[in-house]
Amino acid sequence: MKKFLILLLPIILVSCFIRYNYTISKSTDIKYVIEEYFTTGILNSYKMCTVSKVNLSFSNGNIAVVKIDGMEDKSPHKKVSYNVFLEKNNKGNWKVKKVYTLEPNLNSN
């Protein structure tokens, strides 16, 4: 059993390292960051089944505001919309700083 654990531990560490490096290298793409943030995570209160629309509202190269629409992960899978405030760090990677929930417009025809 000890030999199995000794062999398993390096495999787990290497796979975690590869996954971390892959995520960091892909986080220069703003769409990837939004998809990853809103579709993964166990304790994510903004988790969605799918992100259907991504609209860039504002960007100056270091700060971006993006409006996203999609289906909520929890039943009954209501449509939700968020404004997302992202910031680019000195390595060029985007990071979600703040999420604002948009209320549905009930008066639209």
FIFIRO-693984 format. One record per atom (N, C-alpha, C, O): residue number from 0; residue in three letters; chain; atom name; y, z, x. Coordinates in steps of 0.001 Angstrom, whole numbers, plus 500000, padded with zeros to 6 digits. Layout:
// FIFIRO-693984
nr | rest | kette | atom | north | up | east
NUM | ALA | A | CA | Y | Z | X
...
// end
This chain:
// FIFIRO-693984
nr | rest | kette | atom | north | up | east
0 | MET | A | N | 498808 | 500000 | 500815
0 | MET | A | CA | 500000 | 500000 | 500000
0 | MET | A | C | 501262 | 500000 | 500862
0 | MET | A | O | 502242 | 499338 | 500522
1 | LYS | A | N | 501245 | 500740 | 501979
1 | LYS | A | CA | 502402 | 500794 | 502857
1 | LYS | A | C | 502674 | 499438 | 503487
1 | LYS | A | O | 503831 | 499048 | 503641
2 | LYS | A | N | 501627 | 498718 | 503851
2 | LYS | A | CA | 501797 | 497390 | 504449
2 | LYS | A | C | 502439 | 496435 | 503452
2 | LYS | A | O | 503278 | 495609 | 503814
3 | PHE | A | N | 502037 | 496558 | 502204
3 | PHE | A | CA | 502604 | 495708 | 501162
3 | PHE | A | C | 504101 | 495979 | 501005
3 | PHE | A | O | 504894 | 495044 | 500895
4 | LEU | A | N | 504483 | 497247 | 500994
4 | LEU | A | CA | 505892 | 497606 | 500870
4 | LEU | A | C | 506692 | 497165 | 502096
4 | LEU | A | O | 507835 | 496725 | 501974
5 | ILE | A | N | 506086 | 497286 | 503272
5 | ILE | A | CA | 506755 | 496870 | 504501
5 | ILE | A | C | 506983 | 495362 | 504500
5 | ILE | A | O | 508005 | 494901 | 505008
6 | LEU | A | N | 506071 | 494592 | 503951
6 | LEU | A | CA | 506237 | 493142 | 503847
6 | LEU | A | C | 507189 | 492754 | 502716
6 | LEU | A | O | 507927 | 491775 | 502829
7 | LEU | A | N | 507171 | 493511 | 501641
7 | LEU | A | CA | 507987 | 493192 | 500478
7 | LEU | A | C | 509469 | 493489 | 500700
7 | LEU | A | O | 510316 | 492739 | 500215
8 | LEU | A | N | 509798 | 494538 | 501405
8 | LEU | A | CA | 511182 | 494928 | 501628
8 | LEU | A | C | 512001 | 493847 | 502342
8 | LEU | A | O | 513094 | 493537 | 501868
9 | PRO | A | N | 511547 | 493256 | 503443
9 | PRO | A | CA | 512341 | 492184 | 504078
9 | PRO | A | C | 512507 | 490950 | 503185
9 | PRO | A | O | 513547 | 490292 | 503224
10 | ILE | A | N | 511503 | 490642 | 502395
10 | ILE | A | CA | 511588 | 489491 | 501496
10 | ILE | A | C | 512675 | 489736 | 500452
10 | ILE | A | O | 513458 | 488835 | 500151
11 | ILE | A | N | 512730 | 490934 | 499903
11 | ILE | A | CA | 513751 | 491275 | 498920
11 | ILE | A | C | 515131 | 491249 | 499555
11 | ILE | A | O | 516069 | 490716 | 498962
12 | LEU | A | N | 515272 | 491811 | 500744
12 | LEU | A | CA | 516567 | 491826 | 501429
12 | LEU | A | C | 517059 | 490418 | 501746
12 | LEU | A | O | 518237 | 490118 | 501550
13 | VAL | A | N | 516187 | 489566 | 502225
13 | VAL | A | CA | 516567 | 488183 | 502552
13 | VAL | A | C | 516969 | 487434 | 501291
13 | VAL | A | O | 517957 | 486700 | 501298
14 | SER | A | N | 516219 | 487609 | 500208
14 | SER | A | CA | 516560 | 486901 | 498967
14 | SER | A | C | 517890 | 487397 | 498402
14 | SER | A | O | 518666 | 486595 | 497883
15 | CYS | A | N | 518171 | 488686 | 498489
15 | CYS | A | CA | 519475 | 489211 | 498041
15 | CYS | A | C | 520603 | 488662 | 498904
15 | CYS | A | O | 521667 | 488325 | 498385
16 | PHE | A | N | 520391 | 488567 | 500194
16 | PHE | A | CA | 521398 | 488030 | 501106
16 | PHE | A | C | 521681 | 486560 | 500800
16 | PHE | A | O | 522838 | 486140 | 500810
17 | ILE | A | N | 520649 | 485784 | 500532
17 | ILE | A | CA | 520815 | 484364 | 500207
17 | ILE | A | C | 521566 | 484213 | 498883
17 | ILE | A | O | 522467 | 483381 | 498778
18 | ARG | A | N | 521208 | 484998 | 497887
18 | ARG | A | CA | 521880 | 484944 | 496580
18 | ARG | A | C | 523363 | 485324 | 496712
18 | ARG | A | O | 524223 | 484681 | 496110
19 | TYR | A | N | 523656 | 486352 | 497489
19 | TYR | A | CA | 525034 | 486791 | 497701
19 | TYR | A | C | 525849 | 485688 | 498385
19 | TYR | A | O | 526964 | 485388 | 497957
20 | ASN | A | N | 525306 | 485091 | 499433
20 | ASN | A | CA | 526020 | 484014 | 500137
20 | ASN | A | C | 526221 | 482792 | 499251
20 | ASN | A | O | 527265 | 482144 | 499320
21 | TYR | A | N | 525241 | 482472 | 498426
21 | TYR | A | CA | 525371 | 481345 | 497503
21 | TYR | A | C | 526496 | 481602 | 496506
21 | TYR | A | O | 527314 | 480720 | 496245
22 | THR | A | N | 526534 | 482808 | 495953
22 | THR | A | CA | 527576 | 483159 | 494981
22 | THR | A | C | 528955 | 483125 | 495625
22 | THR | A | O | 529905 | 482627 | 495020
23 | ILE | A | N | 529079 | 483643 | 496831
23 | ILE | A | CA | 530364 | 483641 | 497525
23 | ILE | A | C | 530819 | 482217 | 497818
23 | ILE | A | O | 531998 | 481902 | 497660
24 | SER | A | N | 529901 | 481353 | 498243
24 | SER | A | CA | 530291 | 479975 | 498562
24 | SER | A | C | 530682 | 479190 | 497308
24 | SER | A | O | 531530 | 478301 | 497384
25 | LYS | A | N | 530087 | 479497 | 496170
25 | LYS | A | CA | 530405 | 478804 | 494926
25 | LYS | A | C | 531652 | 479364 | 494244
25 | LYS | A | O | 532194 | 478724 | 493343
26 | SER | A | N | 532116 | 480542 | 494654
26 | SER | A | CA | 533238 | 481165 | 493957
26 | SER | A | C | 534582 | 480533 | 494308
26 | SER | A | O | 535622 | 481026 | 493871
27 | THR | A | N | 534583 | 479464 | 495080
27 | THR | A | CA | 535817 | 478711 | 495286
27 | THR | A | C | 536079 | 477780 | 494108
27 | THR | A | O | 537184 | 477258 | 493965
28 | ASP | A | N | 535067 | 477568 | 493263
28 | ASP | A | CA | 535186 | 476734 | 492063
28 | ASP | A | C | 535511 | 477639 | 490874
28 | ASP | A | O | 534724 | 478517 | 490523
29 | ILE | A | N | 536662 | 477422 | 490266
29 | ILE | A | CA | 537133 | 478300 | 489190
29 | ILE | A | C | 536212 | 478238 | 487968
29 | ILE | A | O | 536002 | 479255 | 487307
30 | LYS | A | N | 535665 | 477072 | 487663
30 | LYS | A | CA | 534774 | 476949 | 486512
30 | LYS | A | C | 533475 | 477736 | 486734
30 | LYS | A | O | 532962 | 478363 | 485807
31 | TYR | A | N | 532952 | 477701 | 487950
31 | TYR | A | CA | 531740 | 478469 | 488268
31 | TYR | A | C | 531990 | 479965 | 488092
31 | TYR | A | O | 531150 | 480674 | 487539
32 | VAL | A | N | 533134 | 480443 | 488557
32 | VAL | A | CA | 533464 | 481868 | 488451
32 | VAL | A | C | 533523 | 482292 | 486990
32 | VAL | A | O | 533012 | 483352 | 486630
33 | ILE | A | N | 534142 | 481473 | 486147
33 | ILE | A | CA | 534255 | 481802 | 484724
33 | ILE | A | C | 532883 | 481801 | 484064
33 | ILE | A | O | 532552 | 482732 | 483329
34 | GLU | A | N | 532079 | 480768 | 484314
34 | GLU | A | CA | 530731 | 480700 | 483732
34 | GLU | A | C | 529896 | 481902 | 484167
34 | GLU | A | O | 529221 | 482517 | 483341
35 | GLU | A | N | 529933 | 482237 | 485435
35 | GLU | A | CA | 529147 | 483345 | 485974
35 | GLU | A | C | 529607 | 484685 | 485382
35 | GLU | A | O | 528783 | 485519 | 485007
36 | TYR | A | N | 530905 | 484878 | 485302
36 | TYR | A | CA | 531452 | 486144 | 484803
36 | TYR | A | C | 531119 | 486359 | 483328
36 | TYR | A | O | 530780 | 487472 | 482928
37 | PHE | A | N | 531210 | 485316 | 482526
37 | PHE | A | CA | 531053 | 485480 | 481082
37 | PHE | A | C | 529629 | 485279 | 480575
37 | PHE | A | O | 529380 | 485519 | 479393
38 | THR | A | N | 528692 | 484854 | 481402
38 | THR | A | CA | 527322 | 484649 | 480915
38 | THR | A | C | 526304 | 485552 | 481597
38 | THR | A | O | 525122 | 485493 | 481258
39 | THR | A | N | 526720 | 486387 | 482550
39 | THR | A | CA | 525781 | 487272 | 483233
39 | THR | A | C | 526252 | 488712 | 483141
39 | THR | A | O | 527381 | 488984 | 482732
40 | GLY | A | N | 525392 | 489613 | 483518
40 | GLY | A | CA | 525729 | 491034 | 483567
40 | GLY | A | C | 525136 | 491812 | 482421
40 | GLY | A | O | 525199 | 491388 | 481267
41 | ILE | A | N | 524568 | 492936 | 482738
41 | ILE | A | CA | 523928 | 493777 | 481730
41 | ILE | A | C | 524964 | 494559 | 480926
41 | ILE | A | O | 524852 | 494665 | 479704
42 | LEU | A | N | 525957 | 495099 | 481599
42 | LEU | A | CA | 526960 | 495932 | 480936
42 | LEU | A | C | 528261 | 495194 | 480673
42 | LEU | A | O | 529295 | 495832 | 480472
43 | ASN | A | N | 528239 | 493884 | 480668
43 | ASN | A | CA | 529436 | 493080 | 480471
43 | ASN | A | C | 529819 | 493070 | 478993
43 | ASN | A | O | 529072 | 492550 | 478163
44 | SER | A | N | 530974 | 493640 | 478659
44 | SER | A | CA | 531403 | 493692 | 477258
44 | SER | A | C | 531940 | 492347 | 476773
44 | SER | A | O | 532103 | 492155 | 475568
45 | TYR | A | N | 532219 | 491415 | 477679
45 | TYR | A | CA | 532710 | 490081 | 477317
45 | TYR | A | C | 531608 | 489024 | 477393
45 | TYR | A | O | 531905 | 487829 | 477379
46 | LYS | A | N | 530361 | 489437 | 477471
46 | LYS | A | CA | 529244 | 488508 | 477674
46 | LYS | A | C | 529126 | 487518 | 476520
46 | LYS | A | O | 529231 | 487885 | 475349
47 | MET | A | N | 528906 | 486254 | 476879
47 | MET | A | CA | 528783 | 485171 | 475910
47 | MET | A | C | 527450 | 484452 | 476101
47 | MET | A | O | 526885 | 484452 | 477194
48 | CYS | A | N | 526954 | 483838 | 475024
48 | CYS | A | CA | 525764 | 482986 | 475139
48 | CYS | A | C | 526104 | 481745 | 475949
48 | CYS | A | O | 525421 | 481405 | 476915
49 | THR | A | N | 527162 | 481085 | 475539
49 | THR | A | CA | 527615 | 479880 | 476218
49 | THR | A | C | 529136 | 479839 | 476217
49 | THR | A | O | 529796 | 480373 | 475325
50 | VAL | A | N | 529656 | 479204 | 477220
50 | VAL | A | CA | 531092 | 478938 | 477287
50 | VAL | A | C | 531256 | 477480 | 476894
50 | VAL | A | O | 530847 | 476587 | 477636
51 | SER | A | N | 531857 | 477226 | 475722
51 | SER | A | CA | 531925 | 475853 | 475221
51 | SER | A | C | 533165 | 475101 | 475702
51 | SER | A | O | 533094 | 473902 | 475971
52 | LYS | A | N | 534310 | 475800 | 475812
52 | LYS | A | CA | 535542 | 475130 | 476254
52 | LYS | A | C | 536233 | 475956 | 477315
52 | LYS | A | O | 536326 | 477179 | 477209
53 | VAL | A | N | 536719 | 475271 | 478346
53 | VAL | A | CA | 537501 | 475905 | 479404
53 | VAL | A | C | 538771 | 475088 | 479564
53 | VAL | A | O | 538720 | 473924 | 479962
54 | ASN | A | N | 539925 | 475700 | 479251
54 | ASN | A | CA | 541210 | 475009 | 479359
54 | ASN | A | C | 542121 | 475774 | 480310
54 | ASN | A | O | 542432 | 476943 | 480084
55 | LEU | A | N | 542540 | 475106 | 481370
55 | LEU | A | CA | 543457 | 475696 | 482329
55 | LEU | A | C | 544862 | 475679 | 481737
55 | LEU | A | O | 545410 | 474610 | 481471
56 | SER | A | N | 545451 | 476862 | 481529
56 | SER | A | CA | 546792 | 476966 | 480955
56 | SER | A | C | 547874 | 476933 | 482019
56 | SER | A | O | 548915 | 476299 | 481844
57 | PHE | A | N | 547615 | 477628 | 483135
57 | PHE | A | CA | 548607 | 477720 | 484198
57 | PHE | A | C | 547896 | 477942 | 485526
57 | PHE | A | O | 546900 | 478663 | 485590
58 | SER | A | N | 548405 | 477328 | 486576
58 | SER | A | CA | 547915 | 477588 | 487922
58 | SER | A | C | 548976 | 477193 | 488930
58 | SER | A | O | 549594 | 476134 | 488823
59 | ASN | A | N | 549177 | 478061 | 489910
59 | ASN | A | CA | 550065 | 477720 | 491012
59 | ASN | A | C | 549296 | 477652 | 492328
59 | ASN | A | O | 549908 | 477586 | 493395
60 | GLY | A | N | 547986 | 477666 | 492270
60 | GLY | A | CA | 547146 | 477606 | 493456
60 | GLY | A | C | 546580 | 478950 | 493858
60 | GLY | A | O | 545501 | 479009 | 494449
61 | ASN | A | N | 547278 | 480032 | 493553
61 | ASN | A | CA | 546808 | 481375 | 493873
61 | ASN | A | C | 546542 | 482227 | 492638
61 | ASN | A | O | 545771 | 483185 | 492689
62 | ILE | A | N | 547178 | 481875 | 491539
62 | ILE | A | CA | 547009 | 482583 | 490271
62 | ILE | A | C | 546709 | 481536 | 489204
62 | ILE | A | O | 547298 | 480454 | 489202
63 | ALA | A | N | 545789 | 481865 | 488297
63 | ALA | A | CA | 545458 | 480929 | 487223
63 | ALA | A | C | 545253 | 481693 | 485918
63 | ALA | A | O | 544768 | 482825 | 485910
64 | VAL | A | N | 545633 | 481053 | 484824
64 | VAL | A | CA | 545370 | 481562 | 483481
64 | VAL | A | C | 544550 | 480500 | 482773
64 | VAL | A | O | 544956 | 479341 | 482684
65 | VAL | A | N | 543392 | 480904 | 482270
65 | VAL | A | CA | 542449 | 479971 | 481656
65 | VAL | A | C | 542092 | 480482 | 480266
65 | VAL | A | O | 541825 | 481671 | 480089
66 | LYS | A | N | 542086 | 479583 | 479276
66 | LYS | A | CA | 541648 | 479923 | 477920
66 | LYS | A | C | 540221 | 479417 | 477762
66 | LYS | A | O | 539934 | 478249 | 478025
67 | ILE | A | N | 539324 | 480307 | 477327
67 | ILE | A | CA | 537928 | 479899 | 477132
67 | ILE | A | C | 537498 | 480211 | 475704
67 | ILE | A | O | 537976 | 481164 | 475088
68 | ASP | A | N | 536593 | 479393 | 475195
68 | ASP | A | CA | 535989 | 479578 | 473879
68 | ASP | A | C | 534481 | 479542 | 474045
68 | ASP | A | O | 533957 | 478868 | 474932
69 | GLY | A | N | 533789 | 480274 | 473182
69 | GLY | A | CA | 532336 | 480257 | 473227
69 | GLY | A | C | 531745 | 481129 | 472140
69 | GLY | A | O | 532442 | 481604 | 471244
70 | MET | A | N | 530433 | 481328 | 472245
70 | MET | A | CA | 529698 | 482125 | 471273
70 | MET | A | C | 529374 | 483484 | 471874
70 | MET | A | O | 528921 | 483580 | 473015
71 | GLU | A | N | 529613 | 484530 | 471097
71 | GLU | A | CA | 529336 | 485897 | 471511
71 | GLU | A | C | 527837 | 486082 | 471734
71 | GLU | A | O | 527029 | 485460 | 471044
72 | ASP | A | N | 527461 | 486922 | 472682
72 | ASP | A | CA | 526054 | 487147 | 473002
72 | ASP | A | C | 525350 | 487988 | 471948
72 | ASP | A | O | 524153 | 487812 | 471719
73 | LYS | A | N | 526070 | 488894 | 471307
73 | LYS | A | CA | 525469 | 489771 | 470307
73 | LYS | A | C | 525379 | 489055 | 468964
73 | LYS | A | O | 526211 | 488208 | 468640
74 | SER | A | N | 524364 | 489406 | 468195
74 | SER | A | CA | 524233 | 488853 | 466842
74 | SER | A | C | 525391 | 489336 | 466006
74 | SER | A | O | 525797 | 490485 | 466179
75 | PRO | A | N | 525934 | 488577 | 465145
75 | PRO | A | CA | 525601 | 487264 | 464608
75 | PRO | A | C | 526209 | 486100 | 465379
75 | PRO | A | O | 526437 | 485046 | 464787
76 | HIS | A | N | 526480 | 486241 | 466663
76 | HIS | A | CA | 526977 | 485171 | 467535
76 | HIS | A | C | 528258 | 484530 | 467007
76 | HIS | A | O | 528323 | 483323 | 466770
77 | LYS | A | N | 529259 | 485365 | 466834
77 | LYS | A | CA | 530551 | 484878 | 466362
77 | LYS | A | C | 531248 | 484095 | 467473
77 | LYS | A | O | 530971 | 484275 | 468658
78 | LYS | A | N | 532168 | 483214 | 467045
78 | LYS | A | CA | 532977 | 482468 | 468003
78 | LYS | A | C | 534051 | 483403 | 468551
78 | LYS | A | O | 534719 | 484105 | 467792
79 | VAL | A | N | 534210 | 483406 | 469871
79 | VAL | A | CA | 535210 | 484253 | 470517
79 | VAL | A | C | 536057 | 483413 | 471463
79 | VAL | A | O | 535613 | 482387 | 471977
80 | SER | A | N | 537291 | 483872 | 471682
80 | SER | A | CA | 538211 | 483204 | 472601
80 | SER | A | C | 538856 | 484254 | 473488
80 | SER | A | O | 539181 | 485354 | 473041
81 | TYR | A | N | 539034 | 483897 | 474744
81 | TYR | A | CA | 539648 | 484801 | 475706
81 | TYR | A | C | 540668 | 484048 | 476553
81 | TYR | A | O | 540507 | 482861 | 476833
82 | ASN | A | N | 541710 | 484751 | 476950
82 | ASN | A | CA | 542591 | 484304 | 478017
82 | ASN | A | C | 542174 | 485074 | 479252
82 | ASN | A | O | 542082 | 486301 | 479218
83 | VAL | A | N | 541920 | 484371 | 480338
83 | VAL | A | CA | 541418 | 484985 | 481559
83 | VAL | A | C | 542455 | 484809 | 482659
83 | VAL | A | O | 542931 | 483700 | 482902
84 | PHE | A | N | 542797 | 485894 | 483316
84 | PHE | A | CA | 543729 | 485888 | 484430
84 | PHE | A | C | 542906 | 485974 | 485712
84 | PHE | A | O | 542197 | 486957 | 485928
85 | LEU | A | N | 542995 | 484946 | 486567
85 | LEU | A | CA | 542247 | 484900 | 487820
85 | LEU | A | C | 543206 | 484870 | 488999
85 | LEU | A | O | 544337 | 484397 | 488895
86 | GLU | A | N | 542723 | 485388 | 490125
86 | GLU | A | CA | 543526 | 485406 | 491333
86 | GLU | A | C | 542652 | 484961 | 492504
86 | GLU | A | O | 541475 | 485311 | 492584
87 | LYS | A | N | 543241 | 484192 | 493403
87 | LYS | A | CA | 542523 | 483700 | 494575
87 | LYS | A | C | 542805 | 484632 | 495746
87 | LYS | A | O | 543958 | 484977 | 496003
88 | ASN | A | N | 541739 | 485046 | 496468
88 | ASN | A | CA | 541949 | 485917 | 497620
88 | ASN | A | C | 542239 | 485080 | 498869
88 | ASN | A | O | 542303 | 483853 | 498792
89 | ASN | A | N | 542415 | 485739 | 500014
89 | ASN | A | CA | 542788 | 485026 | 501235
89 | ASN | A | C | 541670 | 484144 | 501793
89 | ASN | A | O | 541929 | 483307 | 502658
90 | LYS | A | N | 540431 | 484313 | 501316
90 | LYS | A | CA | 539317 | 483459 | 501733
90 | LYS | A | C | 539150 | 482244 | 500825
90 | LYS | A | O | 538284 | 481403 | 501062
91 | GLY | A | N | 539981 | 482152 | 499784
91 | GLY | A | CA | 539923 | 481016 | 498869
91 | GLY | A | C | 538974 | 481200 | 497701
91 | GLY | A | O | 538680 | 480234 | 496997
92 | ASN | A | N | 538484 | 482415 | 497475
92 | ASN | A | CA | 537564 | 482696 | 496379
92 | ASN | A | C | 538323 | 483229 | 495169
92 | ASN | A | O | 539202 | 484081 | 495303
93 | TRP | A | N | 537977 | 482719 | 493980
93 | TRP | A | CA | 538607 | 483163 | 492738
93 | TRP | A | C | 537941 | 484441 | 492262
93 | TRP | A | O | 536735 | 484621 | 492431
94 | LYS | A | N | 538731 | 485329 | 491666
94 | LYS | A | CA | 538225 | 486578 | 491112
94 | LYS | A | C | 538923 | 486846 | 489786
94 | LYS | A | O | 540142 | 486710 | 489673
95 | VAL | A | N | 538132 | 487229 | 488780
95 | VAL | A | CA | 538679 | 487565 | 487469
95 | VAL | A | C | 539378 | 488918 | 487580
95 | VAL | A | O | 538766 | 489913 | 487968
96 | LYS | A | N | 540667 | 488943 | 487237
96 | LYS | A | CA | 541440 | 490179 | 487303
96 | LYS | A | C | 541583 | 490845 | 485944
96 | LYS | A | O | 541477 | 492068 | 485846
97 | LYS | A | N | 541819 | 490069 | 484899
97 | LYS | A | CA | 542052 | 490644 | 483573
97 | LYS | A | C | 541587 | 489665 | 482503
97 | LYS | A | O | 541738 | 488453 | 482654
98 | VAL | A | N | 541023 | 490193 | 481423
98 | VAL | A | CA | 540566 | 489384 | 480290
98 | VAL | A | C | 541286 | 489880 | 479043
98 | VAL | A | O | 541298 | 491075 | 478750
99 | TYR | A | N | 541888 | 488939 | 478314
99 | TYR | A | CA | 542585 | 489253 | 477073
99 | TYR | A | C | 541853 | 488581 | 475917
99 | TYR | A | O | 541611 | 487375 | 475953
100 | THR | A | N | 541501 | 489353 | 474896
100 | THR | A | CA | 540828 | 488812 | 473721
100 | THR | A | C | 541857 | 488159 | 472820
100 | THR | A | O | 542892 | 488750 | 472512
101 | LEU | A | N | 541566 | 486934 | 472397
101 | LEU | A | CA | 542444 | 486222 | 471466
101 | LEU | A | C | 541899 | 486395 | 470062
101 | LEU | A | O | 540709 | 486195 | 469816
102 | GLU | A | N | 542764 | 486763 | 469156
102 | GLU | A | CA | 542370 | 486917 | 467759
102 | GLU | A | C | 542247 | 485549 | 467109
102 | GLU | A | O | 543062 | 484670 | 467391
103 | PRO | A | N | 541252 | 485337 | 466247
103 | PRO | A | CA | 541130 | 484046 | 465575
103 | PRO | A | C | 542294 | 483804 | 464624
103 | PRO | A | O | 542770 | 484726 | 463961
104 | ASN | A | N | 542743 | 482565 | 464563
104 | ASN | A | CA | 543844 | 482189 | 463689
104 | ASN | A | C | 543283 | 481906 | 462301
104 | ASN | A | O | 542671 | 480860 | 462086
105 | LEU | A | N | 543482 | 482818 | 461361
105 | LEU | A | CA | 542922 | 482682 | 460025
105 | LEU | A | C | 543766 | 481766 | 459139
105 | LEU | A | O | 543286 | 481313 | 458100
106 | ASN | A | N | 545009 | 481484 | 459525
106 | ASN | A | CA | 545895 | 480666 | 458702
106 | ASN | A | C | 545805 | 479175 | 459022
106 | ASN | A | O | 546459 | 478371 | 458358
107 | SER | A | N | 545017 | 478790 | 460017
107 | SER | A | CA | 544951 | 477363 | 460372
107 | SER | A | C | 544130 | 476596 | 459344
107 | SER | A | O | 543144 | 477110 | 458815
108 | ASN | A | N | 544541 | 475369 | 459068
108 | ASN | A | CA | 543854 | 474529 | 458082
108 | ASN | A | C | 543079 | 473458 | 458766
108 | ASN | A | O | 542430 | 472647 | 458105
// end
